[in-house]
Amino acid sequence: MSTPARRRSVPPRSPRPKPAAWTYGYADYAKVLRAAGSRDALTSLLGGKGSNLAEMTSLGLPVPPGFVITTEACKAFLAGRGRFPDGMWDEVLAALRALERRTGKRLGDPKRPLLVSVRSGARFSMPGMMDTVLNLGMTDEVAAALAAEAGERFAQDAYRRFVQMFGRVVLGVPDEHFEAPLAECRRARSATNDSELPAEDLRAVTARFLDVVQQHTGKPFPRDPLQQLRLAIEAVFRSWNGKRAFDYRKAAGIPHDLGTAVNVVAMVFGNMGQDSATGVATTRDVTTGQNEIEGDFLVDAQGEDVVSGTRTPRPIADLAAWRPKLWREFRRWCQLLEKHYRDVQDVEFTIERGTLWMLQTRSAKRTAQAAIRIAVDLATEKRITRQQAVLRVQPEHVDYFLHPQFDAEARRAAKAGGALLTTALNVSPGAAIGQAVFDADTAERLARQENKKVVLVRPETKPDDVHGLLASQGVVTSRGGRTSHAALVARQFGKPAVVGAMQLEVDPVARQLTGPGGIVVREGDWLSLDGTTGEVFVGQLPTVVPDVADPHLVRLLGWADAERRLGVQANADYPRDAERARRFGAEGIGLCRTEHMFFEAERLPIVQAMILARDEGERRQHLDRLLPLQRSDFAGLFRAMDGLPVTIRLIDPPLHEFLPDHDKLVRETTSLQTKLSLHAGDEPAMAQQLASDERLLHKLDELREQNPMLGLRGVRLGIHMPDLVRMQVRAIFEAACDCAADGIDVHPKVMIPLTATSVELQVERQVLEAEARAVMKERGRKVKYLFGTMIEIPRAALTADRLAEHAEFFSFGTNDLTQTTFGISRDDAETGFLQEYLQKGILADNPFATIDRDGVGQLMRLAVERGRAARPKLDCGICGEHGGDPRTIAFCHEIGLDYVSCSPFRLPVARLAAAHAALRANAAR
Amino acid sequence: MSTPARRRSVPPRSPRPKPAAWTYGYADYAKVLRAAGSRDALTSLLGGKGSNLAEMTSLGLPVPPGFVITTEACKAFLAGRGRFPDGMWDEVLAALRALERRTGKRLGDPKRPLLVSVRSGARFSMPGMMDTVLNLGMTDEVAAALAAEAGERFAQDAYRRFVQMFGRVVLGVPDEHFEAPLAECRRARSATNDSELPAEDLRAVTARFLDVVQQHTGKPFPRDPLQQLRLAIEAVFRSWNGKRAFDYRKAAGIPHDLGTAVNVVAMVFGNMGQDSATGVATTRDVTTGQNEIEGDFLVDAQGEDVVSGTRTPRPIADLAAWRPKLWREFRRWCQLLEKHYRDVQDVEFTIERGTLWMLQTRSAKRTAQAAIRIAVDLATEKRITRQQAVLRVQPEHVDYFLHPQFDAEARRAAKAGGALLTTALNVSPGAAIGQAVFDADTAERLARQENKKVVLVRPETKPDDVHGLLASQGVVTSRGGRTSHAALVARQFGKPAVVGAMQLEVDPVARQLTGPGGIVVREGDWLSLDGTTGEVFVGQLPTVVPDVADPHLVRLLGWADAERRLGVQANADYPRDAERARRFGAEGIGLCRTEHMFFEAERLPIVQAMILARDEGERRQHLDRLLPLQRSDFAGLFRAMDGLPVTIRLIDPPLHEFLPDHDKLVRETTSLQTKLSLHAGDEPAMAQQLASDERLLHKLDELREQNPMLGLRGVRLGIHMPDLVRMQVRAIFEAACDCAADGIDVHPKVMIPLTATSVELQVERQVLEAEARAVMKERGRKVKYLFGTMIEIPRAALTADRLAEHAEFFSFGTNDLTQTTFGISRDDAETGFLQEYLQKGILADNPFATIDRDGVGQLMRLAVERGRAARPKLDCGICGEHGGDPRTIAFCHEIGLDYVSCSPFRLPVARLAAAHAALRANAAR
């Protein structure tokens, strides 16, 4: 749900005055806020954890005392090649002395020893990516003092943990050297976890650990607590440039030059016996969004025990029964934090001998469902404004409500059980379960006749496969990218889809697929696929179905609609799509691809006959048969969109897409020729078949192009075969007049695809408007309509002023515009070099998913400006796949488009994204 | 030799005051010049012929008196659907009266009858395309009067000619109806031409003609001279929109809305006996450019006899012997005209009973060779400046010197072998080879639809044949002279032509020609004709390219070089090309396509093995074998270009271009599979073949792309297969270092193709510069080089500022840039819808021939501006095919490119075009 590749926004790195100090105590919040200048600058300086602890301290929460070494110190350390900046160590010592005064303990003191934790904490959360050392300050003497105070076992446990952690993190001893003696000890005691080991075992283990360190580093373990502290701070600083952290930042788009702060905090212990505990919680339920504290805790444990899962924690609600007073205090602090931060918090706490300590707070991660409920609830509780609530929900969160999802628990179990077959491109979200089927006809037969749930598995899909795809629960292909045929059709119809699963070898002939490790899935075997994550499982996973009528979602989208300026329309080819689109909030149809109607099973033969016609007369006959079919399609759209615009794009694809596969025909004819030459078989029948195949092949060869994407299609086809587009325009206007006669408020928009020159538009407009007028005259009725063009060729954008003389609207076909502007064939590239480019970082984003602002976006901006200069009221929209992408929607808002159009299932996402765009633009103003 | 598609420049058609009158007398030159405002406007108003006759009159030349009806009258006539504009006829009658006063004769007067010619005359010369009527005013009475004055035969001849011409031109009676009786008469008299027919025969023929007209038109021949005049003027007006004229204007790029003027001139007769003559001449030799009057005349003949070629005329030089005084006078007028017009003139004259009349002058059409010599001579004679001389020669004229001529040795051998069919008039130079075709329609069909090379063979050509002539490689006629229709048109359009080949009997009906000795050439047989020597050979002769060391050309190009600002470089892939390029004036290599080297027969198997390599190691081995080959290629280029830059483009095309044809492999494998399944043949051998084919097919399928033009090629290939481009860069720098060691001054430029993003460039530059540095270190030598990129993707142009951060030069690859900017696949479109677009006028020009200023040009301009903003010294050039197109070169000058690069054969053209661009830009400033 996050967008790892996006670069986080960082305050401008203008040279600012060096902060007054390298360290700040948590109690210095007011002072450091003044020094930093803003809360944001403070977070940069102290890191997320440090600034929160300081802020929590200032709010009066029981935070263990401590201090922060700033990110500036880290940067100076790294820039100085591993030397602390001048004065820093002295400041650390002074801060330590203050800490000792506050706690009444001293580091290394054999009577009242202070133990501290040393933790990283950068501006952006990078969980687990950098280093932490707990229980620092431990020596033999300190252990003895702790034993006297809290028992031998506690002391030995803390000692053992410290040596292991310090050894691994600071001294670089591989953890397996420590784990081996410990495991040996557990075996000897038949213990399942370390808490069952007695003090003497732990003491022996610690002794072994100290030997391990001596052996591994060639030096004795450092016994001086100040040396321990110095080494630990250096290790945390260095971990900023560790491989893990570097890779994480790269993936998450976090700049590499921020540095980490270091938090030195007095240790508090949840493992000081049965009146101690430690836990984590969120201030509300981050799965459902319900307003209930949710979390876990463990009695007599340290924090890492909760996270590591070695012991099963108790639900946070048990705290009320276990220690009612502490529970009330904890709840109060949770409410205070939520109120202060105006968001759900994720907190860590420890109870040391009956005293509650709050160790950390941060904004809680949440599911899509929770995000929406929490935002709406917070606004209802007046904690945030409606606008803030709208901004709190990521557009992709909304997508969740439109598709069934796998049960989270079942998914975890399936993965643990090895049922995950592969993870590939998540091109159409939602969960689907069905029996694997390897061709479209079988899929349709099993689904329609035998009422089976099927998943279509193909190397790739073609227009011929659409009926099978529609009959399936979902589709998996081993080839193809985000804009492959399978992906486009699946998104269009809301079918979950995973494509480009290159690890799967799909064999349609043997009717099976082979996955990694030789797993074979045969026809009829069950598959579960998750188009949201791109995962494909063997077997059936249980699903849960969210509801788009979820009242929180409905309220949130209502608030979003009030904020957005962009209109939201749908790409819909059939009346049933149009109806759904309207339910999802469509304010019109931004793109109806008329040729999709041609692929329907009962129509394709007519279309093929029309293409193969020997003369104009024969072609005319077949067109006459198509006319009533198209008219009824359009009438359905007009009815569904009563009162709203319906944008109908005239035929776009090259004609050979409607004809059978060329290679297959070559194989058939060659096979027949060979057989005939060998006199093998029923010669007259074969000869007849050959003649018919050869005629078809001849026509295909005639239509075949080296680069069909740049060939005879779009407006070029309309100019080349005027009868075809005239038929389409006739169908549009006959339907419009008929609907208008029935009282429907029709707003047809006739759209010309692939325009490159204004003359094309001028010529087509003349021909088509003549037909439209003729129809309206025949029907004795006038309907208002608009004539416009797609902008999907660079030249069209560059000459938009001239195009606007002949077009009343522009619609950006950003799929093709991206192809031509980049010179990339998406069908070829998305499984090929484009993937390589994304992996190698040559492209930050897939330009077919999110608009390329610098190139394609530049052309769009220019086209809008020039188009409107020539025709101020020019209506501008986008109808490419990008129309449902939030970042693209933000760009469309920015350049002043009137609307975006996307698949019906993306509409709620688009509504929210459009609101975000408007709110952010207002905020920036 | 000209550029027919170019639109002639026409003065701006701003509404100008209607001229004071519809007609002007030739003697009114000063008055009409004042009325028109400029000489140019005057030419628009009176047409070329009319304004010249008026101007000649004003210069004192003996011009027969006459008047012009203006082009405005014609336009008003055509706009008024065939009615003379108000007042025009009255003005004509007044002008006629003035003419009658000047000549002392009257139209239709039975005593002193005036005969006039009625001729078209448009702004631009369109020889033979529009109508002319001579001897107008003839009636029975007039004939009788003429007989009394100049003899019966003269009178009857004039009468017969008039009826035939008026009948054909004005009344639309097909000429064969007139030719038949005449031929019959010739047969009866055994006469070879009409001049041998006695008066009584002519009288009888005229009577037959009058019957023919009556039969054909259903009305008697008009006997009223004024009615004749009115009808003739109307016919001339209408002929402006005749099919012939329309097609000619289309081919020559002359606007269709100019209209023609009509000249009404007192007839003078070259056929009044043995002291009369008629002729045409050019003031210099328009074939070679020599400063000698060149032309033909016929004694006792009318002008049409010279042009039609029915009688073979005498060379103009004979005039000196025949009438020395007239010759001296004629020569004086020629010199005066040339001096006045500062250009070679094409004049018509008639001698009537010993008096010389100058009937027409116009700038003479000339061969390329002549154009250059004349321009250089005129400049040397100080008649024009050097700059004017440079501007006088069209860039395409220079092309002549670069086009193939027949190989001298082969020519000798052909002659020895009896392949020389005939030698006749060499009227338009150059060699042409093609299959004989005997009519224009067939020529056009074969050439345009079947892509055949044809030579048009006709007894003579007429304006109706122009389309066939344009479609042919060259033309041969058995009749006609140096100024025959075929000769004029062929010269105009740079088609080699041999005319007047009287030894050949051309039979268009039997579709064959019979040569001396009974050699028969049938349709489809090959002919080779040499328009420079006038030779026609049977069969196909090999050609060579002529020497560009022609001294006039060398001088002219030297003057051009002094004027141009654009550099001129060559596209050359091989050392031999580079050497030629340097001879032709290349200032460097602007594009070396390294992959062309891969296609050489001995290398392709290595390249294929490299592509099919199973692993990196195997690939590396094959690359190691390619390295020395590429190195030696590059060394050759550096040596040839010592001191000049050599721009080397790294591999560009998709890899499958180096592998066998996919369809063929599919057929082969299917055939083998079928045979194996039928157990037909040597199964083990077939199985082995099948396995090998299938492996290749598998690889091909892997590499195959739906739109290879937009696929894995160019820089994408370099990033995908870095070893390949590293090998190329190694070869470049090893060659450069080795050459430098030999004292060669090397300037390599490494060019990355198909860049779309600056990161591609950044990444490639890093990899490739590392390799370059490694090589230079190994070789212990440094060479200066530049790293740059092609700009051939719209996104590259749009982000040129960022690209320029990593590129030291840009080179516009306008072929691909046009494809992507227009979204047109050239390979598919140029034989498909692009032709349709050009025919339908949707595109004015083929954007792959001449740069599309509005779209592609806009991107180029923007890329130069942004690139130079980021890197002021950015070196910018063009290396697409457009680089040799004069109009594109003008554009490149305009947007400030540093150089153009084109094929070696286009270099002289480019040098001249670049000079034109500079001179025109200076003139416009």
Interface residues (C-beta under 8 A of the other chain):
Chain A: D663 V666 R667 T670 S671 Q673 T674 K675 L678 A680 E705 Q706 N707 P708 M709 L710 G711 L712 R716 I719 H720 L754 A756 T757 V759 E760 V763 E792 I793 P794 R795 L798 T799 R802 D816 Q819 T820 T821 F822 G823 I824 S825 D827 D828 A829 G832 F833 E836 Y837 K840 G841 I842 L843 D852 D854 G855 V856 Q858 L859
Chain B: D663 V666 R667 T670 S671 Q673 T674 K675 L678 A680 E705 Q706 N707 P708 M709 L710 G711 L712 R716 I719 H720 L754 A756 T757 V759 E760 V763 E792 I793 P794 R795 L798 T799 R802 D816 Q819 T820 T821 F822 G823 I824 S825 D827 D828 A829 G832 F833 E836 Y837 K840 G841 I842 L843 D852 D854 G855 V856 Q858 L859
